[in-house]
Amino acid sequence: MDWHDEMYYGDLGTEGIIGTKNSRGTNYAYEYATASIVIKGIRFVIAVIPILDRTIVDMVSNLLGIVHSSGIGIKLLLLDGGFYSIDAIRYLQSSGVEFIMHAPKLRNICRDQEMDREHTTSSHARSRNQQATFRIVSIYG
């Protein structure tokens, strides 16, 4: 699963345009998420959904539903860093889908070292039973 921004420079009232991080002179974009499969090194896009105001879990659930309804089994789900969230991790763990997710917010924990260990999130806005525990693998260099 990938998160995409197509930067936008026109009328801000255009349907589907949302605010995003500044890039190439604008803070607005069409944002969408895709689910693709890779077969023998060739990528096939299976599903595309606009991001708009959906939660990350809604997007992951929606994309997984489209993939499953297409009759495609998932051996390993790879997610880019746009999907990193406690809720998405908990959802994927409960669904039984094996996954690897880029975790850009953990960059400081992994900085300048290799590691392979369990990690529990520590969001101050959540109680202990609302946290997520998962394996971090970091390769330095």
N, CA, C and O atoms as a GROMACS GRO file, in nm:
protein
  564
    1MET      N    1   0.085  -0.117   0.000
    1MET     CA    2   0.000   0.000   0.000
    1MET      C    3   0.089   0.123   0.000
    1MET      O    4   0.189   0.131   0.072
    2ASP      N    5   0.050   0.218  -0.082
    2ASP     CA    6   0.126   0.342  -0.095
    2ASP      C    7   0.033   0.461  -0.081
    2ASP      O    8  -0.085   0.455  -0.115
    3TRP      N    9   0.088   0.568  -0.030
    3TRP     CA   10   0.018   0.695  -0.011
    3TRP      C   11   0.078   0.793  -0.111
    3TRP      O   12   0.200   0.809  -0.117
    4HIS      N   13  -0.007   0.858  -0.190
    4HIS     CA   14   0.042   0.946  -0.297
    4HIS      C   15  -0.015   1.087  -0.282
    4HIS      O   16  -0.130   1.105  -0.242
    5ASP      N   17   0.067   1.186  -0.314
    5ASP     CA   18   0.024   1.326  -0.323
    5ASP      C   19   0.051   1.371  -0.466
    5ASP      O   20   0.163   1.362  -0.515
    6GLU      N   21  -0.052   1.420  -0.533
    6GLU     CA   22  -0.035   1.488  -0.662
    6GLU      C   23  -0.057   1.635  -0.631
    6GLU      O   24  -0.170   1.679  -0.612
    7MET      N   25   0.052   1.710  -0.627
    7MET     CA   26   0.045   1.849  -0.586
    7MET      C   27  -0.046   1.928  -0.679
    7MET      O   28  -0.054   1.901  -0.799
    8TYR      N   29  -0.115   2.027  -0.620
    8TYR     CA   30  -0.218   2.102  -0.691
    8TYR      C   31  -0.193   2.251  -0.677
    8TYR      O   32  -0.157   2.300  -0.569
    9TYR      N   33  -0.211   2.324  -0.788
    9TYR     CA   34  -0.181   2.468  -0.790
    9TYR      C   35  -0.301   2.553  -0.831
    9TYR      O   36  -0.286   2.674  -0.845
   10GLY      N   37  -0.418   2.495  -0.850
   10GLY     CA   38  -0.533   2.568  -0.901
   10GLY      C   39  -0.629   2.615  -0.793
   10GLY      O   40  -0.589   2.646  -0.681
   11ASP      N   41  -0.757   2.620  -0.830
   11ASP     CA   42  -0.865   2.667  -0.744
   11ASP      C   43  -0.879   2.575  -0.622
   11ASP      O   44  -0.901   2.455  -0.638
   12LEU      N   45  -0.867   2.632  -0.502
   12LEU     CA   46  -0.871   2.551  -0.379
   12LEU      C   47  -1.011   2.497  -0.350
   12LEU      O   48  -1.026   2.412  -0.261
   13GLY      N   49  -1.112   2.542  -0.421
   13GLY     CA   50  -1.246   2.490  -0.404
   13GLY      C   51  -1.272   2.366  -0.487
   13GLY      O   52  -1.382   2.310  -0.483
   14THR      N   53  -1.175   2.322  -0.563
   14THR     CA   54  -1.190   2.204  -0.648
   14THR      C   55  -1.214   2.080  -0.564
   14THR      O   56  -1.145   2.057  -0.464
   15GLU      N   57  -1.311   1.999  -0.605
   15GLU     CA   58  -1.343   1.877  -0.531
   15GLU      C   59  -1.222   1.783  -0.525
   15GLU      O   60  -1.153   1.762  -0.624
   16GLY      N   61  -1.200   1.729  -0.407
   16GLY     CA   62  -1.092   1.632  -0.388
   16GLY      C   63  -0.959   1.692  -0.347
   16GLY      O   64  -0.864   1.618  -0.323
   17ILE      N   65  -0.949   1.822  -0.339
   17ILE     CA   66  -0.824   1.888  -0.300
   17ILE      C   67  -0.822   1.902  -0.148
   17ILE      O   68  -0.919   1.948  -0.088
   18ILE      N   69  -0.710   1.863  -0.086
   18ILE     CA   70  -0.697   1.877   0.059
   18ILE      C   71  -0.560   1.937   0.091
   18ILE      O   72  -0.468   1.932   0.010
   19GLY      N   73  -0.550   1.993   0.210
   19GLY     CA   74  -0.424   2.048   0.257
   19GLY      C   75  -0.325   1.937   0.288
   19GLY      O   76  -0.364   1.830   0.335
   20THR      N   77  -0.200   1.962   0.261
   20THR     CA   78  -0.095   1.863   0.286
   20THR      C   79   0.034   1.937   0.318
   20THR      O   80   0.037   2.060   0.321
   21LYS      N   81   0.141   1.862   0.344
   21LYS     CA   82   0.269   1.927   0.372
   21LYS      C   83   0.320   1.998   0.248
   21LYS      O   84   0.299   1.952   0.135
   22ASN      N   85   0.387   2.110   0.269
   22ASN     CA   86   0.436   2.191   0.159
   22ASN      C   87   0.535   2.113   0.074
   22ASN      O   88   0.626   2.048   0.124
   23SER      N   89   0.513   2.122  -0.057
   23SER     CA   90   0.602   2.058  -0.152
   23SER      C   91   0.591   2.131  -0.285
   23SER      O   92   0.480   2.157  -0.332
   24ARG      N   93   0.703   2.162  -0.344
   24ARG     CA   94   0.707   2.225  -0.476
   24ARG      C   95   0.617   2.348  -0.487
   24ARG      O   96   0.552   2.369  -0.589
   25GLY      N   97   0.614   2.429  -0.381
   25GLY     CA   98   0.546   2.557  -0.386
   25GLY      C   99   0.397   2.556  -0.357
   25GLY      O  100   0.329   2.656  -0.384
   26THR      N  101   0.343   2.448  -0.302
   26THR     CA  102   0.202   2.445  -0.267
   26THR      C  103   0.178   2.360  -0.143
   26THR      O  104   0.258   2.272  -0.110
   27ASN      N  105   0.067   2.387  -0.075
   27ASN     CA  106   0.026   2.309   0.042
   27ASN      C  107  -0.098   2.226   0.014
   27ASN      O  108  -0.163   2.178   0.107
   28TYR      N  109  -0.134   2.209  -0.113
   28TYR     CA  110  -0.257   2.140  -0.150
   28TYR      C  111  -0.228   2.030  -0.251
   28TYR      O  112  -0.136   2.040  -0.332
   29ALA      N  113  -0.309   1.924  -0.244
   29ALA     CA  114  -0.286   1.812  -0.333
   29ALA      C  115  -0.411   1.727  -0.346
   29ALA      O  116  -0.502   1.732  -0.262
   30TYR      N  117  -0.414   1.648  -0.452
   30TYR     CA  118  -0.503   1.533  -0.459
   30TYR      C  119  -0.426   1.424  -0.385
   30TYR      O  120  -0.315   1.391  -0.425
   31GLU      N  121  -0.483   1.368  -0.278
   31GLU     CA  122  -0.416   1.260  -0.207
   31GLU      C  123  -0.496   1.133  -0.228
   31GLU      O  124  -0.619   1.132  -0.219
   32TYR      N  125  -0.425   1.025  -0.256
   32TYR     CA  126  -0.491   0.897  -0.276
   32TYR      C  127  -0.401   0.784  -0.229
   32TYR      O  128  -0.279   0.798  -0.219
   33ALA      N  129  -0.464   0.672  -0.200
   33ALA     CA  130  -0.391   0.552  -0.155
   33ALA      C  131  -0.412   0.443  -0.258
   33ALA      O  132  -0.519   0.431  -0.318
   34THR      N  133  -0.309   0.362  -0.276
   34THR     CA  134  -0.319   0.252  -0.372
   34THR      C  135  -0.279   0.120  -0.306
   34THR      O  136  -0.200   0.116  -0.212
   35ALA      N  137  -0.336   0.014  -0.359
   35ALA     CA  138  -0.293  -0.122  -0.324
   35ALA      C  139  -0.245  -0.185  -0.454
   35ALA      O  140  -0.317  -0.187  -0.553
   36SER      N  141  -0.124  -0.236  -0.451
   36SER     CA  142  -0.065  -0.296  -0.570
   36SER      C  143  -0.014  -0.435  -0.536
   36SER      O  144   0.010  -0.467  -0.420
   37ILE      N  145   0.002  -0.515  -0.638
   37ILE     CA  146   0.069  -0.643  -0.621
   37ILE      C  147   0.192  -0.640  -0.711
   37ILE      O  148   0.196  -0.569  -0.811
   38VAL      N  149   0.290  -0.718  -0.673
   38VAL     CA  150   0.412  -0.728  -0.752
   38VAL      C  151   0.429  -0.874  -0.790
   38VAL      O  152   0.438  -0.962  -0.704
   39ILE      N  153   0.434  -0.898  -0.919
   39ILE     CA  154   0.454  -1.034  -0.970
   39ILE      C  155   0.574  -1.031  -1.063
   39ILE      O  156   0.575  -0.959  -1.163
   40LYS      N  157   0.675  -1.110  -1.029
   40LYS     CA  158   0.798  -1.117  -1.108
   40LYS      C  159   0.854  -0.978  -1.137
   40LYS      O  160   0.897  -0.949  -1.248
   41GLY      N  161   0.851  -0.892  -1.036
   41GLY     CA  162   0.909  -0.759  -1.047
   41GLY      C  163   0.822  -0.657  -1.117
   41GLY      O  164   0.865  -0.543  -1.136
   42ILE      N  165   0.701  -0.694  -1.157
   42ILE     CA  166   0.612  -0.600  -1.225
   42ILE      C  167   0.499  -0.562  -1.130
   42ILE      O  168   0.434  -0.649  -1.072
   43ARG      N  169   0.476  -0.430  -1.114
   43ARG     CA  170   0.373  -0.380  -1.023
   43ARG      C  171   0.241  -0.363  -1.098
   43ARG      O  172   0.236  -0.306  -1.207
   44PHE      N  173   0.134  -0.416  -1.036
   44PHE     CA  174  -0.001  -0.400  -1.088
   44PHE      C  175  -0.084  -0.330  -0.981
   44PHE      O  176  -0.094  -0.379  -0.868
   45VAL      N  177  -0.143  -0.216  -1.015
   45VAL     CA  178  -0.229  -0.144  -0.920
   45VAL      C  179  -0.366  -0.211  -0.920
   45VAL      O  180  -0.430  -0.224  -1.025
   46ILE      N  181  -0.409  -0.254  -0.802
   46ILE     CA  182  -0.536  -0.326  -0.787
   46ILE      C  183  -0.647  -0.232  -0.742
   46ILE      O  184  -0.762  -0.247  -0.782
   47ALA      N  185  -0.613  -0.134  -0.658
   47ALA     CA  186  -0.716  -0.045  -0.603
   47ALA      C  187  -0.658   0.094  -0.583
   47ALA      O  188  -0.540   0.111  -0.550
   48VAL      N  189  -0.743   0.194  -0.604
   48VAL     CA  190  -0.709   0.335  -0.580
   48VAL      C  191  -0.827   0.398  -0.508
   48VAL      O  192  -0.941   0.388  -0.555
   49ILE      N  193  -0.801   0.465  -0.396
   49ILE     CA  194  -0.908   0.536  -0.326
   49ILE      C  195  -0.859   0.676  -0.288
   49ILE      O  196  -0.742   0.693  -0.252
   50PRO      N  197  -0.948   0.776  -0.297
   50PRO     CA  198  -0.907   0.910  -0.251
   50PRO      C  199  -0.896   0.910  -0.099
   50PRO      O  200  -0.971   0.839  -0.031
   51ILE      N  201  -0.804   0.987  -0.047
   51ILE     CA  202  -0.785   0.991   0.098
   51ILE      C  203  -0.891   1.079   0.163
   51ILE      O  204  -0.955   1.036   0.259
   52LEU      N  205  -0.911   1.198   0.115
   52LEU     CA  206  -1.009   1.292   0.169
   52LEU      C  207  -1.003   1.296   0.321
   52LEU      O  208  -0.898   1.327   0.376
   53ASP      N  209  -1.112   1.264   0.391
   53ASP     CA  210  -1.109   1.274   0.537
   53ASP      C  211  -1.122   1.138   0.605
   53ASP      O  212  -1.167   1.129   0.719
   54ARG      N  213  -1.082   1.032   0.536
   54ARG     CA  214  -1.088   0.898   0.594
   54ARG      C  215  -0.980   0.881   0.700
   54ARG      O  216  -0.877   0.948   0.696
   55THR      N  217  -1.005   0.791   0.795
   55THR     CA  218  -0.899   0.756   0.888
   55THR      C  219  -0.806   0.657   0.819
   55THR      O  220  -0.842   0.596   0.718
   56ILE      N  221  -0.688   0.641   0.875
   56ILE     CA  222  -0.592   0.547   0.817
   56ILE      C  223  -0.648   0.405   0.822
   56ILE      O  224  -0.632   0.330   0.726
   57VAL      N  225  -0.711   0.368   0.932
   57VAL     CA  226  -0.769   0.234   0.943
   57VAL      C  227  -0.877   0.213   0.837
   57VAL      O  228  -0.885   0.106   0.776
   58ASP      N  229  -0.960   0.314   0.814
   58ASP     CA  230  -1.062   0.304   0.709
   58ASP      C  231  -0.999   0.278   0.573
   58ASP      O  232  -1.047   0.196   0.496
   59MET      N  233  -0.891   0.350   0.544
   59MET     CA  234  -0.824   0.333   0.415
   59MET      C  235  -0.765   0.193   0.401
   59MET      O  236  -0.783   0.128   0.299
   60VAL      N  237  -0.695   0.147   0.504
   60VAL     CA  238  -0.635   0.013   0.500
   60VAL      C  239  -0.744  -0.093   0.486
   60VAL      O  240  -0.731  -0.184   0.405
   61SER      N  241  -0.850  -0.080   0.564
   61SER     CA  242  -0.961  -0.175   0.558
   61SER      C  243  -1.026  -0.176   0.420
   61SER      O  244  -1.052  -0.282   0.364
   62ASN      N  245  -1.050  -0.058   0.366
   62ASN     CA  246  -1.112  -0.046   0.234
   62ASN      C  247  -1.023  -0.110   0.127
   62ASN      O  248  -1.072  -0.188   0.045
   63LEU      N  249  -0.895  -0.078   0.127
   63LEU     CA  250  -0.804  -0.134   0.027
   63LEU      C  251  -0.793  -0.285   0.042
   63LEU      O  252  -0.793  -0.357  -0.058
   64LEU      N  253  -0.783  -0.335   0.166
   64LEU     CA  254  -0.777  -0.480   0.187
   64LEU      C  255  -0.905  -0.547   0.137
   64LEU      O  256  -0.900  -0.654   0.078
   65GLY      N  257  -1.020  -0.483   0.161
   65GLY     CA  258  -1.147  -0.538   0.113
   65GLY      C  259  -1.150  -0.550  -0.038
   65GLY      O  260  -1.197  -0.651  -0.090
   66ILE      N  261  -1.100  -0.449  -0.108
   66ILE     CA  262  -1.096  -0.453  -0.254
   66ILE      C  263  -1.003  -0.565  -0.302
   66ILE      O  264  -1.037  -0.639  -0.394
   67VAL      N  265  -0.888  -0.576  -0.239
   67VAL     CA  266  -0.793  -0.681  -0.278
   67VAL      C  267  -0.854  -0.819  -0.256
   67VAL      O  268  -0.850  -0.903  -0.345
   68HIS      N  269  -0.911  -0.841  -0.138
   68HIS     CA  270  -0.971  -0.972  -0.107
   68HIS      C  271  -1.088  -1.002  -0.200
   68HIS      O  272  -1.104  -1.116  -0.245
   69SER      N  273  -1.172  -0.901  -0.229
   69SER     CA  274  -1.286  -0.925  -0.318
   69SER      C  275  -1.242  -0.954  -0.462
   69SER      O  276  -1.320  -1.007  -0.541
   70SER      N  277  -1.119  -0.919  -0.495
   70SER     CA  278  -1.063  -0.951  -0.626
   70SER      C  279  -1.010  -1.093  -0.632
   70SER      O  280  -0.964  -1.139  -0.737
   71GLY      N  281  -1.017  -1.162  -0.518
   71GLY     CA  282  -0.969  -1.300  -0.513
   71GLY      C  283  -0.819  -1.312  -0.497
   71GLY      O  284  -0.761  -1.418  -0.524
   72ILE      N  285  -0.756  -1.206  -0.453
   72ILE     CA  286  -0.610  -1.205  -0.438
   72ILE      C  287  -0.575  -1.230  -0.292
   72ILE      O  288  -0.622  -1.159  -0.204
   73GLY      N  289  -0.491  -1.330  -0.267
   73GLY     CA  290  -0.443  -1.358  -0.133
   73GLY      C  291  -0.320  -1.273  -0.102
   73GLY      O  292  -0.246  -1.235  -0.193
   74ILE      N  293  -0.300  -1.244   0.023
   74ILE     CA  294  -0.186  -1.161   0.064
   74ILE      C  295  -0.091  -1.245   0.148
   74ILE      O  296  -0.127  -1.293   0.255
   75LYS      N  297   0.032  -1.263   0.098
   75LYS     CA  298   0.134  -1.332   0.177
   75LYS      C  299   0.198  -1.235   0.275
   75LYS      O  300   0.218  -1.268   0.392
   76LEU      N  301   0.230  -1.116   0.227
   76LEU     CA  302   0.296  -1.015   0.309
   76LEU      C  303   0.253  -0.878   0.258
   76LEU      O  304   0.268  -0.848   0.140
   77LEU      N  305   0.199  -0.797   0.346
   77LEU     CA  306   0.154  -0.663   0.311
   77LEU      C  307   0.264  -0.564   0.346
   77LEU      O  308   0.312  -0.561   0.459
   78LEU      N  309   0.304  -0.484   0.249
   78LEU     CA  310   0.405  -0.380   0.269
   78LEU      C  311   0.335  -0.245   0.265
   78LEU      O  312   0.261  -0.217   0.171
   79LEU      N  313   0.358  -0.162   0.366
   79LEU     CA  314   0.292  -0.032   0.375
   79LEU      C  315   0.397   0.078   0.386
   79LEU      O  316   0.496   0.064   0.457
   80ASP      N  317   0.373   0.188   0.314
   80ASP     CA  318   0.467   0.298   0.327
   80ASP      C  319   0.440   0.377   0.455
   80ASP      O  320   0.342   0.351   0.524
   81GLY      N  321   0.526   0.472   0.485
   81GLY     CA  322   0.521   0.543   0.612
   81GLY      C  323   0.397   0.626   0.634
   81GLY      O  324   0.367   0.662   0.748
   82GLY      N  325   0.323   0.658   0.529
   82GLY     CA  326   0.200   0.735   0.545
   82GLY      C  327   0.094   0.661   0.625
   82GLY      O  328   0.002   0.723   0.679
   83PHE      N  329   0.105   0.530   0.633
   83PHE     CA  330   0.007   0.449   0.704
   83PHE      C  331   0.047   0.421   0.849
   83PHE      O  332  -0.029   0.358   0.923
   84TYR      N  333   0.165   0.467   0.891
   84TYR     CA  334   0.210   0.438   1.027
   84TYR      C  335   0.119   0.506   1.129
   84TYR      O  336   0.109   0.629   1.134
   85SER      N  337   0.054   0.425   1.210
   85SER     CA  338  -0.026   0.474   1.322
   85SER      C  339  -0.053   0.358   1.417
   85SER      O  340  -0.053   0.242   1.376
   86ILE      N  341  -0.075   0.390   1.542
   86ILE     CA  342  -0.107   0.288   1.641
   86ILE      C  343  -0.233   0.212   1.599
   86ILE      O  344  -0.237   0.090   1.608
   87ASP      N  345  -0.334   0.285   1.554
   87ASP     CA  346  -0.460   0.221   1.516
   87ASP      C  347  -0.443   0.126   1.398
   87ASP      O  348  -0.501   0.017   1.397
   88ALA      N  349  -0.363   0.165   1.298
   88ALA     CA  350  -0.341   0.077   1.183
   88ALA      C  351  -0.265  -0.048   1.224
   88ALA      O  352  -0.297  -0.158   1.178
   89ILE      N  353  -0.166  -0.034   1.310
   89ILE     CA  354  -0.090  -0.150   1.357
   89ILE      C  355  -0.182  -0.245   1.433
   89ILE      O  356  -0.179  -0.366   1.409
   90ARG      N  357  -0.262  -0.192   1.523
   90ARG     CA  358  -0.354  -0.276   1.600
   90ARG      C  359  -0.456  -0.345   1.507
   90ARG      O  360  -0.487  -0.462   1.526
   91TYR      N  361  -0.507  -0.272   1.408
   91TYR     CA  362  -0.602  -0.330   1.314
   91TYR      C  363  -0.539  -0.446   1.237
   91TYR      O  364  -0.598  -0.553   1.227
   92LEU      N  365  -0.420  -0.424   1.183
   92LEU     CA  366  -0.354  -0.528   1.105
   92LEU      C  367  -0.319  -0.650   1.191
   92LEU      O  368  -0.333  -0.763   1.147
   93GLN      N  369  -0.274  -0.626   1.315
   93GLN     CA  370  -0.245  -0.737   1.405
   93GLN      C  371  -0.371  -0.818   1.432
   93GLN      O  372  -0.366  -0.941   1.436
   94SER      N  373  -0.484  -0.752   1.452
   94SER     CA  374  -0.608  -0.823   1.482
   94SER      C  375  -0.664  -0.896   1.360
   94SER      O  376  -0.737  -0.994   1.374
   95SER      N  377  -0.629  -0.848   1.239
   95SER     CA  378  -0.679  -0.912   1.117
   95SER      C  379  -0.598  -1.035   1.078
   95SER      O  380  -0.641  -1.113   0.993
   96GLY      N  381  -0.481  -1.051   1.139
   96GLY     CA  382  -0.398  -1.166   1.108
   96GLY      C  383  -0.313  -1.151   0.982
   96GLY      O  384  -0.248  -1.247   0.941
   97VAL      N  385  -0.313  -1.034   0.922
   97VAL     CA  386  -0.233  -1.009   0.802
   97VAL      C  387  -0.087  -0.986   0.843
   97VAL      O  388  -0.059  -0.903   0.928
   98GLU      N  389   0.004  -1.062   0.782
   98GLU     CA  390   0.147  -1.038   0.805
   98GLU      C  391   0.183  -0.908   0.732
   98GLU      O  392   0.146  -0.889   0.616
   99PHE      N  393   0.256  -0.818   0.800
   99PHE     CA  394   0.286  -0.690   0.737
   99PHE      C  395   0.421  -0.636   0.779
   99PHE      O  396   0.474  -0.670   0.885
  100ILE      N  397   0.474  -0.551   0.694
  100ILE     CA  398   0.592  -0.470   0.722
  100ILE      C  399   0.553  -0.327   0.691
  100ILE      O  400   0.498  -0.299   0.584
  101MET      N  401   0.581  -0.238   0.784
  101MET     CA  402   0.541  -0.098   0.769
  101MET      C  403   0.661  -0.008   0.798
  101MET      O  404   0.730  -0.024   0.899
  102HIS      N  405   0.685   0.086   0.710
  102HIS     CA  406   0.787   0.187   0.737
  102HIS      C  407   0.737   0.273   0.854
  102HIS      O  408   0.622   0.316   0.854
  103ALA      N  409   0.823   0.297   0.951
  103ALA     CA  410   0.783   0.371   1.072
  103ALA      C  411   0.869   0.496   1.086
  103ALA      O  412   0.962   0.499   1.166
  104PRO      N  413   0.839   0.600   1.007
  104PRO     CA  414   0.923   0.720   1.008
  104PRO      C  415   0.930   0.789   1.143
  104PRO      O  416   1.030   0.855   1.172
  105LYS      N  417   0.828   0.777   1.226
  105LYS     CA  418   0.828   0.844   1.356
  105LYS      C  419   0.922   0.778   1.456
  105LYS      O  420   0.946   0.832   1.564
  106LEU      N  421   0.975   0.662   1.421
  106LEU     CA  422   1.068   0.593   1.511
  106LEU      C  423   1.213   0.615   1.472
  106LEU      O  424   1.303   0.548   1.522
  107ARG      N  425   1.235   0.707   1.382
  107ARG     CA  426   1.370   0.735   1.332
  107ARG      C  427   1.468   0.762   1.447
  107ARG      O  428   1.581   0.712   1.443
  108ASN      N  429   1.428   0.838   1.549
  108ASN     CA  430   1.519   0.871   1.659
  108ASN      C  431   1.554   0.749   1.744
  108ASN      O  432   1.665   0.740   1.796
  109ILE      N  433   1.462   0.657   1.758
  109ILE     CA  434   1.488   0.535   1.836
  109ILE      C  435   1.593   0.449   1.766
  109ILE      O  436   1.676   0.386   1.832
  110CYS      N  437   1.589   0.446   1.635
  110CYS     CA  438   1.674   0.357   1.556
  110CYS      C  439   1.802   0.424   1.504
  110CYS      O  440   1.886   0.358   1.443
  111ARG      N  441   1.816   0.552   1.528
  111ARG     CA  442   1.926   0.629   1.469
  111ARG      C  443   2.062   0.565   1.495
  111ARG      O  444   2.097   0.532   1.608
  112ASP      N  445   2.138   0.550   1.388
  112ASP     CA  446   2.278   0.507   1.391
  112ASP      C  447   2.300   0.370   1.454
  112ASP      O  448   2.407   0.345   1.509
  113GLN      N  449   2.202   0.283   1.447
  113GLN     CA  450   2.223   0.150   1.503
  113GLN      C  451   2.135   0.047   1.433
  113GLN      O  452   2.031   0.079   1.375
  114GLU      N  453   2.178  -0.076   1.441
  114GLU     CA  454   2.096  -0.187   1.394
  114GLU      C  455   2.025  -0.244   1.514
  114GLU      O  456   2.081  -0.251   1.623
  115MET      N  457   1.900  -0.285   1.494
  115MET     CA  458   1.827  -0.345   1.605
  115MET      C  459   1.721  -0.441   1.552
  115MET      O  460   1.677  -0.432   1.437
  116ASP      N  461   1.683  -0.530   1.639
  116ASP     CA  462   1.574  -0.625   1.614
  116ASP      C  463   1.516  -0.655   1.750
  116ASP      O  464   1.568  -0.740   1.823
  117ARG      N  465   1.408  -0.585   1.787
  117ARG     CA  466   1.351  -0.600   1.920
  117ARG      C  467   1.203  -0.562   1.922
  117ARG      O  468   1.151  -0.504   1.827
  118GLU      N  469   1.138  -0.597   2.031
  118GLU     CA  470   0.999  -0.557   2.052
  118GLU      C  471   0.995  -0.411   2.096
  118GLU      O  472   1.083  -0.364   2.168
  119HIS      N  473   0.892  -0.341   2.052
  119HIS     CA  474   0.874  -0.201   2.088
  119HIS      C  475   0.727  -0.180   2.124
  119HIS      O  476   0.639  -0.231   2.055
  120THR      N  477   0.700  -0.106   2.229
  120THR     CA  478   0.565  -0.067   2.265
  120THR      C  479   0.554   0.084   2.254
  120THR      O  480   0.638   0.157   2.307
  121THR      N  481   0.452   0.130   2.185
  121THR     CA  482   0.433   0.274   2.168
  121THR      C  483   0.410   0.338   2.305
  121THR      O  484   0.378   0.270   2.403
  122SER      N  485   0.426   0.468   2.310
  122SER     CA  486   0.411   0.538   2.438
  122SER      C  487   0.338   0.670   2.420
  122SER      O  488   0.380   0.772   2.474
  123SER      N  489   0.230   0.669   2.344
  123SER     CA  490   0.152   0.790   2.322
  123SER      C  491   0.090   0.836   2.454
  123SER      O  492   0.027   0.756   2.523
  124HIS      N  493   0.108   0.961   2.488
  124HIS     CA  494   0.055   1.014   2.613
  124HIS      C  495  -0.097   1.028   2.611
  124HIS      O  496  -0.160   1.040   2.716
  125ALA      N  497  -0.156   1.027   2.491
  125ALA     CA  498  -0.300   1.044   2.479
  125ALA      C  499  -0.376   0.912   2.489
  125ALA      O  500  -0.499   0.910   2.478
  126ARG      N  501  -0.304   0.802   2.512
  126ARG     CA  502  -0.368   0.670   2.514
  126ARG      C  503  -0.330   0.594   2.640
  126ARG      O  504  -0.220   0.609   2.694
  127SER      N  505  -0.423   0.514   2.686
  127SER     CA  506  -0.393   0.428   2.801
  127SER      C  507  -0.307   0.310   2.754
  127SER      O  508  -0.294   0.286   2.634
  128ARG      N  509  -0.250   0.238   2.847
  128ARG     CA  510  -0.159   0.128   2.815
  128ARG      C  511  -0.225   0.022   2.724
  128ARG      O  512  -0.160  -0.032   2.634
  129ASN      N  513  -0.354  -0.006   2.748
  129ASN     CA  514  -0.420  -0.109   2.666
  129ASN      C  515  -0.458  -0.057   2.526
  129ASN      O  516  -0.509  -0.134   2.445
  130GLN      N  517  -0.434   0.070   2.498
  130GLN     CA  518  -0.459   0.126   2.366
  130GLN      C  519  -0.329   0.143   2.286
  130GLN      O  520  -0.331   0.192   2.173
  131GLN      N  521  -0.219   0.102   2.344
  131GLN     CA  522  -0.090   0.111   2.276
  131GLN      C  523  -0.074  -0.008   2.181
  131GLN      O  524  -0.158  -0.098   2.180
  132ALA      N  525   0.031  -0.008   2.104
  132ALA     CA  526   0.061  -0.120   2.014
  132ALA      C  527   0.201  -0.170   2.044
  132ALA      O  528   0.293  -0.091   2.069
  133THR      N  529   0.217  -0.300   2.041
  133THR     CA  530   0.348  -0.362   2.057
  133THR      C  531   0.381  -0.434   1.927
  133THR      O  532   0.298  -0.509   1.874
  134PHE      N  533   0.501  -0.411   1.877
  134PHE     CA  534   0.541  -0.471   1.750
  134PHE      C  535   0.693  -0.482   1.745
  134PHE      O  536   0.763  -0.428   1.830
  135ARG      N  537   0.741  -0.552   1.645
  135ARG     CA  538   0.884  -0.575   1.628
  135ARG      C  539   0.943  -0.462   1.542
  135ARG      O  540   0.889  -0.428   1.437
  136ILE      N  541   1.054  -0.406   1.589
  136ILE     CA  542   1.130  -0.306   1.511
  136ILE      C  543   1.253  -0.376   1.456
  136ILE      O  544   1.326  -0.442   1.530
  137VAL      N  545   1.275  -0.361   1.327
  137VAL     CA  546   1.399  -0.408   1.266
  137VAL      C  547   1.459  -0.286   1.197
  137VAL      O  548   1.395  -0.224   1.112
  138SER      N  549   1.580  -0.252   1.234
  138SER     CA  550   1.648  -0.136   1.178
  138SER      C  551   1.783  -0.181   1.124
  138SER      O  552   1.857  -0.254   1.190
  139ILE      N  553   1.814  -0.136   1.003
  139ILE     CA  554   1.943  -0.168   0.941
  139ILE      C  555   2.016  -0.036   0.922
  139ILE      O  556   1.967   0.053   0.852
  140TYR      N  557   2.131  -0.024   0.981
  140TYR     CA  558   2.207   0.101   0.976
  140TYR      C  559   2.291   0.105   0.848
  140TYR      O  560   2.355   0.006   0.810
  141GLY      N  561   2.291   0.220   0.783
  141GLY     CA  562   2.373   0.239   0.663
  141GLY      C  563   2.303   0.187   0.543
  141GLY      O  564   2.357   0.195   0.432
   0.00000   0.00000   0.00000
